Amino acid sequence: MSVRTATCMCGQLTATCDGEPFRISVCHCLDCQKRSGSSFAAQARFPADRVTTSGKAQIFTRKAESGRTSEHHFCPVCGSELWYIAQPFTDMMAIPIGRFADPSFPPPEYSVYEERKHGWVAITSEGTEHFD
């Protein structure tokens, strides 16, 4: 079983994940584009009981188009989002893949909201399922 640690940019906030993620995905929805500051967001989801956090986190709660809420946990020092928890899946934590700073991180299994994907983006990893 592997152990991976994600950190904010300044290192004050960490999330240590015990075991493999149960889902790795990229999302092209407009909310994830805004959240990531990029044309899509890539995240790994872990059972919350397999993640240990340390440091001080600030929480921003937002309401999605669906009416459900998500809690975004970020570092109050550098502003980096380190994880989010979204309804109805409050027993899992989604962590942006880039926070692990590990180029060998496994590829995504899912690419979702592709109808909002930028035309110049191509998710080409073998075995990735694509959904509009």
Secondary structure, DSSP 8 states (H G I E B T S, - for coil): --EEEEE-SSSSSEEEEES--SEEEEE-SHHHHHHHTSSSEEEEEEEGGGEEEES--EEEEEE-TTS-EEEEEE-TTT--EEEEEETT-TTEEEEEGGGG--TTS---SEEE-GGGS-TT-----TT-EE--
